[in-house]
């Protein structure tokens, strides 16, 4: 009998993946064939949280690029689409729930792969804390709307009440994720369906009311809105592009459930493409409709009004949909944030599971719940980390918390770009076999990585300025820069500690760069 790397992490039983080109990858014990194409795509859309992203990003994007907001959304979609091709091709060859971590280790070695995995994990923890905070705020805002009580809506401003409610949301989301991907999928059908249905109603009513001419700020649609070259400056374009890229983050969750998906080699990649199409369609139609109804002015209902830019839908709900239907928009935003909070546990838990399975993290995180077949300990650890991070940051300094969120774009570009380059390098031998391999395994991923690297470098330069974010600084350096780079350095320090504890992984003995097609056979 021929076997591949039979040594499991301490305390856990794992088996090698049979019959694929991954060779030394390992099965994690997750529940196979639990998700289909539609379920996987729904999980991807849910993780992004389109309604939540739109209400918090429409205003700031208009503030940077004005009427060219739809064009900037398209520009942000391009690198994400190119990177999606990289994910699709890598998943075909190595369908492993570690995704970016596993693939980058096999392309560039254990240290680069470990840092790529760290980038994904820390970005997800930041997003989870932000989502919990947003869900809490909209929870009390919705209660205030339903009861007509300003005092209930004001509870969100009470810091202890806000933090306790936030921790409750995190605990509920952790519990749902703990029960496995089947429970996650069922809940997400309802939440994503609600979001998209409300968006359709909002878009239709905004366009109809804009065309009546009854609202002072309403403007007619023009194709120049789709032209990114009409943005006033390159700095404004890159700032808008960073916001746009953030709006697409999370679609790769489709790939992290690949070991639990029917047809794990092809279905997750197709689901990611489907999720991307739904997202760009939702963003473009909503952006155009909102601009037609409100315009981009800085007063009243204008999307450029700084007083309302952080929550556009709260301002437009009543004027566009009326008092009765407007409540649905508040419900949709809350559902979007809550759904995204719940599904965002998927990538962090499965990345930690994979890193632990391959001995890059302590073996205890590789334990699978025997009944739910989910990475229980990794999920709970992510929930605890999220709750502690948000509570400490909120009581310590809300400015630090906000600046941490601003640093998120740096993490996203970091691990997406490395993954894209890993695809081009991993398949370098295949690039001469056909035009299709050259384009989808080489050119597209490389261009995607190059674009995101450019955004990463430009963001590093911008966040050095103390004026970026909340305006805080450390020894004259912007706090966003200190936080973003500091989190990456923290990952480097933890990696050095793990290198002493798990030398075999860092010597390349556990997860190797080579991909022999070894098969277990009798």
C-alpha positions as CSV (number, residue, x, y, z in Angstrom):
1,X,0.0,0.0,0.0
2,X,1.3,3.4,-1.0
3,X,0.5,6.2,1.6
4,X,1.2,9.9,1.6
5,X,2.3,11.6,4.8
6,X,0.4,9.5,7.3
7,X,1.5,11.6,10.3
8,X,-1.5,13.4,11.8
9,X,-1.3,16.4,14.1
10,X,-1.1,15.4,17.8
11,X,-4.5,14.4,19.1
12,X,-6.3,14.2,15.8
13,X,-6.9,11.7,13.1
14,X,-6.5,12.8,9.5
15,X,-6.2,11.1,6.2
16,X,-4.6,12.0,2.9
17,X,-6.6,13.3,0.0
18,X,-6.8,10.5,-2.5
19,X,-6.7,10.7,-6.2
20,X,-5.9,14.4,-6.8
21,X,-2.9,16.3,-7.7
22,X,-2.5,17.8,-4.3
23,X,-0.4,14.8,-3.0
24,X,0.3,15.9,0.5
25,X,-2.8,17.7,1.4
26,X,-5.0,16.2,4.1
27,X,-8.7,15.6,4.7
28,X,-9.9,17.6,7.8
29,X,-13.0,15.6,8.7
30,X,-15.5,18.2,7.6
31,X,-18.9,17.2,6.3
32,X,-18.5,16.5,2.6
33,X,-21.2,17.1,0.0
34,X,-23.2,19.5,2.3
35,X,-23.3,22.5,0.0
36,X,-24.2,22.8,-3.7
37,X,-23.6,25.5,-6.3
38,X,-26.4,27.8,-5.1
39,X,-25.7,27.3,-1.4
40,X,-22.0,28.1,-2.0
41,X,-22.8,31.2,-4.0
42,X,-25.3,32.4,-1.3
43,X,-22.6,32.0,1.4
44,X,-20.2,34.1,-0.7
45,X,-22.7,36.9,-1.2
46,X,-23.8,36.8,2.4
47,X,-20.2,37.1,3.6
48,X,-19.8,40.3,1.6
49,X,-23.0,41.7,3.0
50,X,-24.0,43.9,0.0
51,X,-26.7,46.0,1.7
52,X,-24.4,46.7,4.7
53,X,-21.5,47.6,2.3
54,X,-23.7,49.9,0.2
55,X,-25.2,51.9,3.1
56,X,-21.7,52.5,4.6
57,X,-19.8,53.0,1.3
58,X,-22.0,55.0,-1.1
59,X,-21.5,58.2,0.7
60,X,-17.7,58.1,1.2
61,X,-17.2,56.9,-2.4
62,X,-19.2,59.8,-3.8
63,X,-17.2,62.1,-1.5
64,X,-14.0,60.9,-3.3
65,X,-15.1,60.5,-6.9
66,X,-18.5,62.2,-7.3
67,X,-20.6,61.0,-10.2
68,X,-18.0,58.5,-11.2
69,X,-19.0,56.2,-8.4
70,X,-20.4,53.5,-10.7
71,X,-17.1,53.6,-12.7
72,X,-15.1,53.1,-9.6
73,X,-17.2,50.2,-8.6
74,X,-16.4,48.6,-11.9
75,X,-12.7,49.4,-11.5
76,X,-12.7,47.7,-8.1
77,X,-14.5,44.7,-9.6
78,X,-11.7,44.2,-12.1
79,X,-8.9,43.1,-9.8
80,X,-11.4,41.0,-7.8
81,X,-12.5,39.2,-10.9
82,X,-8.9,38.5,-12.0
83,X,-8.1,37.2,-8.5
84,X,-11.3,35.1,-8.7
85,X,-9.8,33.3,-11.7
86,X,-6.7,32.5,-9.7
87,X,-8.8,31.0,-6.9
88,X,-10.8,29.0,-9.4
89,X,-7.8,27.4,-11.0
90,X,-6.0,26.8,-7.7
91,X,-9.1,25.2,-6.3
92,X,-9.3,22.8,-9.3
93,X,-5.8,21.6,-8.6
94,X,-5.8,21.7,-4.7
95,X,-9.3,21.7,-3.2
96,X,-8.3,22.5,0.3
97,X,-10.2,24.6,2.9
98,X,-6.9,26.4,3.7
99,X,-7.2,28.1,0.3
100,X,-4.8,31.1,0.3
101,X,-2.6,29.6,3.1
102,X,-2.4,26.1,1.5
103,X,-1.9,27.3,-2.1
104,X,0.7,29.9,-1.2
105,X,2.7,27.4,0.9
106,X,2.8,25.0,-2.1
107,X,3.8,27.9,-4.5
108,X,6.2,29.9,-2.4
109,X,7.0,27.8,0.7
110,X,5.9,27.7,4.4
111,X,6.9,31.2,5.5
112,X,5.2,33.2,2.8
113,X,2.2,30.9,3.1
114,X,2.0,31.4,6.8
115,X,2.0,35.2,6.5
116,X,-0.6,34.9,3.8
117,X,-2.8,32.9,6.1
118,X,-2.2,35.4,8.9
119,X,-3.3,38.2,6.7
120,X,-6.6,36.4,6.0
121,X,-7.2,35.6,9.7
122,X,-6.4,39.1,11.1
123,X,-8.5,40.8,8.3
124,X,-11.4,38.5,9.2
125,X,-11.2,39.2,12.9
126,X,-11.2,43.0,12.2
127,X,-14.2,42.6,9.9
128,X,-16.1,40.4,12.4
129,X,-15.7,43.1,15.1
130,X,-16.9,45.8,12.8
131,X,-19.9,43.8,11.6
132,X,-20.9,43.1,15.2
133,X,-20.8,46.8,15.9
134,X,-22.8,47.6,12.8
135,X,-25.4,45.0,13.6
136,X,-25.8,46.4,17.1
137,X,-26.2,49.9,15.9
138,X,-28.9,49.0,13.4
139,X,-30.6,46.8,15.9
140,X,-31.3,49.7,18.2
141,X,-32.0,52.0,15.3
142,X,-34.6,49.6,14.0
143,X,-36.2,49.2,17.5
144,X,-36.4,53.0,17.7
145,X,-38.1,53.1,14.3
146,X,-40.6,50.4,15.2
147,X,-41.5,51.8,18.6
148,X,-41.2,55.5,17.7
149,X,-38.9,55.9,20.8
150,X,-35.8,58.0,20.6
151,X,-34.7,56.8,24.0
152,X,-34.5,53.2,22.7
153,X,-32.6,54.3,19.6
154,X,-30.2,56.2,21.9
155,X,-29.3,53.0,23.7
156,X,-26.7,52.5,21.0
157,X,-24.8,55.5,22.4
158,X,-24.6,53.8,25.8
159,X,-21.2,52.2,25.7
160,X,-21.8,49.3,28.2
161,X,-25.2,48.5,26.6
162,X,-23.7,48.7,23.1
163,X,-20.7,46.4,24.0
164,X,-22.9,43.8,25.8
165,X,-25.3,43.7,22.8
166,X,-22.4,43.4,20.4
167,X,-21.0,40.4,22.4
168,X,-24.4,38.8,22.3
169,X,-24.5,39.0,18.5
170,X,-21.0,37.5,18.3
171,X,-22.0,34.7,20.7
172,X,-25.1,33.9,18.5
173,X,-23.2,34.0,15.3
174,X,-20.5,31.7,16.8
175,X,-23.1,29.2,18.0
176,X,-24.7,29.0,14.5
177,X,-21.3,28.6,12.8
178,X,-20.3,26.0,15.4
179,X,-23.2,23.8,14.3
180,X,-21.7,23.5,10.9
181,X,-22.1,24.6,7.3
182,X,-25.6,23.0,6.9
183,X,-27.1,25.3,9.5
184,X,-25.3,28.2,8.0
185,X,-26.6,27.6,4.6
186,X,-30.2,27.3,5.6
187,X,-30.2,30.6,7.5
188,X,-28.4,32.4,4.6
189,X,-31.0,31.6,2.0
190,X,-33.5,33.7,3.9
191,X,-31.2,36.5,4.8
192,X,-29.6,36.9,1.4
193,X,-33.0,36.6,-0.3
194,X,-34.4,39.4,1.9
195,X,-31.4,41.7,1.1
196,X,-31.6,41.3,-2.6
197,X,-35.4,41.6,-2.7
198,X,-35.4,44.9,-0.8
199,X,-32.6,46.2,-3.0
200,X,-34.7,45.5,-6.1
201,X,-37.6,47.4,-4.6
202,X,-35.3,50.3,-3.6
203,X,-33.8,50.6,-7.0
204,X,-37.1,50.5,-8.8
205,X,-38.7,53.1,-6.6
206,X,-35.7,55.4,-6.6
207,X,-35.5,55.4,-10.4
208,X,-39.3,56.0,-10.8
209,X,-39.3,58.8,-8.3
210,X,-36.2,60.4,-9.8
211,X,-37.8,60.5,-13.3
212,X,-40.8,62.3,-12.0
213,X,-38.7,65.4,-11.3
214,X,-40.4,66.0,-8.0
215,X,-37.2,66.0,-6.0
216,X,-34.8,68.9,-6.1
217,X,-31.6,66.8,-6.1
218,X,-32.7,64.3,-8.7
219,X,-30.6,64.0,-11.9
220,X,-30.8,62.1,-15.2
221,X,-28.6,59.1,-15.8
222,X,-25.5,59.7,-18.1
223,X,-23.1,57.2,-19.5
224,X,-20.2,59.3,-18.4
225,X,-20.8,58.0,-14.9
226,X,-19.2,54.8,-16.2
227,X,-15.9,56.5,-17.2
228,X,-13.2,56.3,-14.6
229,X,-11.0,58.8,-16.5
230,X,-13.3,61.6,-15.5
231,X,-12.4,61.3,-11.8
232,X,-10.9,64.6,-10.8
233,X,-7.5,63.3,-9.6
234,X,-5.5,60.0,-9.3
235,X,-5.5,60.4,-5.5
236,X,-9.3,60.5,-5.5
237,X,-9.5,57.5,-7.8
238,X,-7.2,55.3,-5.7
239,X,-9.1,56.3,-2.5
240,X,-12.4,55.4,-4.2
241,X,-10.8,52.2,-5.5
242,X,-9.8,51.2,-2.0
243,X,-13.4,51.6,-0.8
244,X,-14.6,49.6,-3.9
245,X,-12.2,46.7,-3.3
246,X,-13.4,46.5,0.3
247,X,-17.0,46.2,-0.9
248,X,-16.1,42.9,-2.7
249,X,-14.1,41.3,0.1
250,X,-15.5,38.0,1.3
251,X,-16.6,36.3,-2.0
252,X,-13.7,33.8,-1.5
253,X,-15.7,32.2,1.4
254,X,-17.1,30.1,-1.4
255,X,-13.7,28.4,-1.7
256,X,-13.1,27.9,2.0
257,X,-16.1,25.5,2.1
258,X,-14.7,23.5,-0.8
259,X,-14.2,20.4,1.2
260,X,-17.9,20.5,2.2
261,X,-19.1,21.2,-1.3
262,X,-20.4,18.8,-3.8
263,X,-17.9,18.7,-6.7
264,X,-15.2,20.3,-4.6
265,X,-12.9,20.8,-7.6
266,X,-15.2,22.8,-9.8
267,X,-18.3,23.9,-7.9
268,X,-16.7,26.4,-5.5
269,X,-15.0,28.3,-8.4
270,X,-18.3,28.5,-10.3
271,X,-20.0,29.7,-7.1
272,X,-17.4,32.4,-6.6
273,X,-18.0,33.7,-10.2
274,X,-21.8,33.6,-9.7
275,X,-21.4,35.6,-6.4
276,X,-19.2,38.2,-8.1
277,X,-21.9,38.7,-10.9
278,X,-24.6,39.1,-8.3
279,X,-22.5,41.6,-6.3
280,X,-21.5,43.8,-9.2
281,X,-25.0,43.8,-10.6
282,X,-26.4,44.9,-7.2
283,X,-23.7,47.6,-6.7
284,X,-24.1,49.2,-10.1
285,X,-27.9,49.3,-10.2
286,X,-28.1,50.6,-6.6
287,X,-25.3,53.2,-7.2
288,X,-27.0,54.5,-10.4
289,X,-30.5,54.6,-8.8
290,X,-29.2,56.4,-5.7
291,X,-27.4,59.0,-7.8
292,X,-30.4,59.6,-9.9
293,X,-32.7,60.1,-6.9
294,X,-30.3,62.1,-4.6
295,X,-27.6,63.5,-6.8
296,X,-24.1,64.0,-5.3
297,X,-24.6,67.3,-3.5
298,X,-23.3,67.9,0.0
299,X,-26.6,69.1,1.5
300,X,-30.0,67.5,2.4
301,X,-30.4,64.1,0.7
302,X,-27.3,64.5,-1.5
303,X,-25.0,61.4,-1.4
304,X,-22.1,63.7,-0.7
305,X,-23.6,65.1,2.5
306,X,-20.9,64.3,5.1
307,X,-23.6,64.2,7.9
308,X,-25.3,61.2,6.3
309,X,-22.5,59.5,4.4
310,X,-21.8,56.8,6.9
311,X,-25.4,55.4,6.7
312,X,-27.0,56.5,3.4
313,X,-30.0,54.1,3.6
314,X,-31.1,55.5,6.9
315,X,-31.5,58.9,5.2
316,X,-33.0,57.6,1.9
317,X,-35.4,54.9,3.3
318,X,-38.3,57.2,4.0
319,X,-38.0,59.6,1.0
320,X,-37.6,56.7,-1.5
321,X,-39.7,53.9,-0.1
322,X,-42.1,55.7,2.3
323,X,-42.6,55.2,6.0
324,X,-44.1,51.7,5.7
325,X,-41.7,50.1,3.2
326,X,-38.8,52.2,4.5
327,X,-38.7,50.0,7.6
328,X,-37.8,47.1,5.3
329,X,-34.6,48.8,4.3
330,X,-33.6,49.1,8.0
331,X,-34.4,45.4,8.4
332,X,-32.3,44.6,5.3
333,X,-29.3,46.4,6.6
334,X,-29.6,44.6,9.9
335,X,-30.1,41.3,8.1
336,X,-27.0,42.0,5.9
337,X,-24.7,42.8,8.8
338,X,-26.0,39.8,10.9
339,X,-25.7,37.4,7.9
340,X,-22.2,38.6,7.1
341,X,-21.2,38.4,10.7
342,X,-22.3,34.8,10.8
343,X,-20.8,33.6,7.6
344,X,-17.5,35.5,8.1
345,X,-16.7,32.9,10.8
346,X,-16.4,30.3,8.0
347,X,-13.1,31.5,6.4
348,X,-11.3,32.3,9.6
349,X,-12.3,29.0,11.2
350,X,-11.3,26.9,8.2
351,X,-8.1,28.7,7.6
352,X,-7.1,28.1,11.3
353,X,-8.2,24.5,10.9
354,X,-6.0,24.0,7.9
355,X,-3.0,25.8,9.5
356,X,-3.4,23.6,12.5
357,X,-3.8,20.4,10.5
358,X,-0.5,21.1,8.7
359,X,1.2,21.9,12.0
360,X,1.5,25.6,11.4
361,X,-0.6,26.4,14.5
362,X,-1.2,24.4,17.7
363,X,-2.8,21.0,17.0
364,X,-5.8,21.6,19.2
365,X,-7.4,23.9,16.6
366,X,-7.6,21.0,14.2
367,X,-10.3,19.2,16.3
368,X,-13.6,18.6,14.5
369,X,-16.8,18.4,16.3
370,X,-17.9,14.7,16.0
371,X,-21.6,15.6,15.5
372,X,-21.6,18.8,13.5
373,X,-18.4,18.0,11.6
374,X,-17.3,21.6,12.0
375,X,-14.0,23.1,13.2
376,X,-15.6,23.8,16.7
377,X,-12.5,24.9,18.6
378,X,-11.3,27.2,15.8
379,X,-14.8,28.7,15.5
380,X,-15.0,29.4,19.3
381,X,-11.5,30.8,19.3
382,X,-12.4,33.2,16.5
383,X,-15.6,34.3,18.4
384,X,-13.6,34.9,21.6
385,X,-10.9,36.9,19.7
386,X,-13.6,39.0,18.0
387,X,-15.4,39.8,21.2
388,X,-12.3,40.6,23.2
389,X,-10.9,42.7,20.4
390,X,-14.0,44.8,20.0
391,X,-14.7,45.3,23.7
392,X,-11.1,46.3,24.5
393,X,-10.8,48.6,21.6
394,X,-14.2,50.3,22.3
395,X,-13.4,51.0,25.9
396,X,-9.8,51.8,25.2
397,X,-10.2,54.2,22.3
398,X,-12.9,54.4,19.6
399,X,-10.4,56.2,17.4
400,X,-8.1,53.2,17.5
401,X,-11.0,50.9,16.6
402,X,-12.0,53.1,13.6
403,X,-8.4,53.3,12.5
404,X,-8.1,49.5,12.7
405,X,-11.0,49.3,10.3
406,X,-9.3,51.8,7.9
407,X,-6.2,49.5,8.0
408,X,-8.4,46.6,6.8
409,X,-7.8,47.4,3.1
410,X,-4.1,46.8,3.6
411,X,-4.7,43.2,4.9
412,X,-7.1,42.4,2.1
413,X,-4.8,43.5,-0.7
414,X,-1.9,41.7,1.1
415,X,-3.3,38.2,1.0
416,X,-5.3,38.5,-2.2
417,X,-2.2,39.7,-4.1
418,X,0.0,36.9,-2.7
419,X,-2.6,34.3,-3.7
420,X,-2.9,35.7,-7.2
421,X,0.9,35.6,-7.7
422,X,1.0,32.1,-6.2
423,X,-1.4,30.9,-9.0
424,X,0.8,32.2,-11.7
425,X,3.9,30.7,-10.1
426,X,2.3,27.4,-9.2
427,X,1.1,26.7,-12.7
428,X,4.2,28.2,-14.5
429,X,4.9,24.8,-16.2
430,X,1.4,24.7,-17.6
431,X,1.4,28.1,-19.2
432,X,2.8,26.8,-22.5
433,X,0.3,24.0,-22.8
434,X,-2.6,26.1,-24.2
435,X,-3.9,29.6,-24.6
436,X,-6.5,28.9,-22.0
437,X,-3.9,28.0,-19.4
438,X,-1.8,31.0,-20.3
439,X,-4.7,33.4,-19.8
440,X,-6.5,32.0,-16.8
441,X,-3.6,30.5,-14.9
442,X,-1.0,33.1,-15.7
443,X,-2.0,36.4,-17.2
444,X,-5.2,37.1,-15.4
445,X,-4.0,36.2,-11.9
446,X,-0.7,38.0,-12.4
447,X,-2.5,41.2,-13.5
448,X,-4.9,40.9,-10.6
449,X,-2.0,40.6,-8.2
450,X,-0.2,43.5,-9.8
451,X,-3.2,45.8,-9.5
452,X,-3.7,44.9,-5.8
453,X,0.0,45.3,-5.1
454,X,-0.3,48.8,-6.5
455,X,-3.3,49.6,-4.3
456,X,-1.3,48.1,-1.3
457,X,1.7,50.3,-1.9
458,X,-0.4,53.4,-2.5
459,X,-2.4,52.7,0.7
460,X,0.9,52.4,2.6
461,X,2.0,55.8,1.4
462,X,-1.4,57.4,2.1
463,X,-1.8,56.0,5.6
464,X,1.6,57.3,6.7
465,X,-0.1,60.7,6.9
466,X,-1.6,61.3,10.3
467,X,-4.5,63.0,8.7
468,X,-5.7,59.6,7.3
469,X,-8.5,58.0,9.3
470,X,-9.3,59.7,12.6
471,X,-6.3,62.0,12.5
472,X,-4.4,60.1,15.3
473,X,-0.7,59.6,15.1
474,X,2.2,57.9,16.9
475,X,5.5,59.8,16.9
476,X,4.3,61.8,13.8
477,X,3.3,58.7,11.9
478,X,-0.4,58.0,11.1
479,X,-2.0,55.5,13.5
480,X,-3.6,53.7,10.6
481,X,-0.1,52.9,9.3
482,X,1.1,51.9,12.7
483,X,-1.8,49.6,13.2
484,X,-1.7,48.1,9.7
485,X,2.0,47.4,9.6
486,X,2.0,46.5,13.3
487,X,-0.5,43.7,12.7
488,X,1.7,42.3,9.9
489,X,4.7,42.5,12.2
490,X,2.8,40.8,15.0
491,X,2.1,38.0,12.5
492,X,5.8,37.7,11.8
493,X,6.6,37.4,15.5
494,X,4.0,34.7,16.0
495,X,5.3,32.9,13.0
496,X,8.8,32.9,14.5
497,X,7.4,31.4,17.7
498,X,5.6,28.7,15.8
499,X,8.8,28.0,13.8
500,X,10.4,26.9,17.1
501,X,7.4,24.8,18.1
502,X,6.7,23.2,14.6
503,X,10.0,23.0,12.8
504,X,8.8,20.2,10.5
505,X,6.2,22.5,8.8
506,X,8.8,25.3,8.3
507,X,11.3,22.9,6.9
508,X,8.7,22.0,4.2
509,X,8.3,18.4,5.4
510,X,4.5,18.6,6.1
511,X,3.0,20.6,3.2
512,X,5.5,20.5,0.3
513,X,5.9,22.6,-2.8
514,X,5.9,19.6,-5.1
515,X,2.5,18.1,-6.1
516,X,3.1,14.4,-6.9
517,X,-0.1,12.5,-8.0
518,X,0.2,9.8,-5.4
519,X,-2.9,7.7,-4.8
520,X,-3.7,5.4,-1.9
521,X,-4.4,2.0,-3.4
522,X,-4.7,-1.6,-2.2
